[in-house]
Amino acid sequence: METIALLICAIALLLVYFYHRFKRLYSYFDHHGIPYVKPILVFGNTMEWCLMKKSLSMILADIYEKLEPHRFGGLFIGRRKVIIVRDTELIRSILVKDFSSFQDHVTAEDASKEDVLDRNLLSLRGEEWKNLRIKLTGTFTSGKMKLMFPLVRDCGAKMHSVLGNISQDEDILAKEICARYTTDVIGCCAFGLDIDSLNDPNSVFRQMGKRIFAFNIINVLRVMLPKLEFFFDLFHNDKAVKQFFLDLVKKTVKHREEHNIFRGDFLDLLINLKHDNDQKSNDRQAEEDVQKFISQVGGKYTKTHIEMTDELITAQCFLFFAAGFGTSSSTMSYMLLELAQNQHIQDKLRAEIVTVLENNNNELTYEAIKQMKYLDMVINETLRKFPVGGHIDRVCSVPYQIPNSKFTIPEGFHLTISIRGIHYDPKYYERPLEFYPEHFTEQAKAQRPHYTFMPFGGGPRVCIAERFARMEIKVGAVYLLKNMSYHVSPKMKLPVEHAPEIALFEVKGGIWLRCKKLQ
Ligand code: HEM
């Protein structure tokens, strides 16, 4: 009896202790006179995320809205204090002007030094990141995109023939067909493989893609309980997936080196970097992009030697795969859903595609997709309404006084920018809830402040592959739409509900569309 009483007392004392600790922690922003959204004990502002009811990006977008009209505010991701930046001028300072104080992504803190695949562009920090980014910049110029265009077009043509086999009025899962296309594209451009997951949905590559994005509760716990990270790492790394990619790249690099094979894909460009570390580029755009990058990072760049080993090459290819296929296929499937719901936009877009193709002898060329201006508007509006990376983050590396405020962000603090919040802000978009490609006429774009459209992030750390992603989505859209029409299937659950457990925006139950062949 006595023992039970003692136990109850001990638990009660512990609860009181933790209650006070949390209370003190959660008074931080009050104490500094910073507006914030009231947290809930233990969970902070992210209870719905922990309970897998809402994605983190959606929660951040809600907080962005609640903090109107403040330039910035506070929130808690579990126990972690985070600043959310709302004002576009302040966003510019953080992403560009004062970039040197906010160079790293939060992911860099999670990266393991022992894990070779964690030495990828997204996870590297400081000088190591800068040097690698400069090296890889030349891989994504328009010239290189033009080289890769035929490879992407071949995957588009394959998707077109798969769609051709679909029986009249069949229902399709949009994300599935788009993901098979983008898996083939990235497999072909980053790994030099003809994967053909379009015809073989169970290809090893497609399975690997599904495993990379398989959600687990570990991801939530890692953020909530950072001190136990070493423990979660035991579960986190899907070692089989990593080994698969390591073996694959090593084998392909060896084969290409031995047989002198050149395909013009990412892997070739990375192998070139391996053999000629400081090769002089004869790509003018690469030089310009690098100069722009160096001026943006604040002239503090010290060139250091990076040896492009097979492991480092694999780490980049693996990231291109992980960052590339899900983002682009989600964007494409959201675009199809909106087009199915807005037949007049779909008709107008198809008319543009058909006209441009006719004017180009029915051939899809790199130049032809550049002429499809309405397609650009539709893609931009899709990326506005469904920014697959719904928020971006930065880590503050030196104490930073927020301009025109008394608050100094301490070193190590996390910052976040809600891309989704900004994209739905009625201050910047006339019809935020509608699918309205006219948000992206030249005139509308010129009237909006900078940093109000950021699906690819911003500043020197912006998505390195924006040109590639846009090319891939445009080619995919042409093949999807030129002689097929899309309608909402009776199986589709509307209004759309987002699946909270996936890092990228996904739709609960999937996007079901009815596909019709046109003459
Ligand atoms: C619709 C497609 C895509 C979207 C919306 C997207 C979005 C983003 C965003 C928001 C970031 C973070 C930027 C920041 O923090 O400022 C990022 C980074 C990155 N993305 Fe993408 N991305 C897309 C496609 C791709 C593709 C196809 C690849 C590779 C082939 C790729 C490779 C990367 C890499 C390597 C980074 C890290 C850059 C760095 O830290 O230096 N992305 N992307």
Boltz pocket constraint, residues with backbone or C-beta under 6 A from the ligand:
constraints:
  - pocket:
      binder: B
      contacts: [[A, 105], [A, 121], [A, 122], [A, 123], [A, 133], [A, 319], [A, 320], [A, 321], [A, 323], [A, 324], [A, 325], [A, 327], [A, 328], [A, 331], [A, 387], [A, 388], [A, 389], [A, 391], [A, 392], [A, 393], [A, 454], [A, 455], [A, 456], [A, 457], [A, 458], [A, 459], [A, 460], [A, 461], [A, 462], [A, 463], [A, 464], [A, 465], [A, 466], [A, 468], [A, 469]]
      max_distance: 6.0
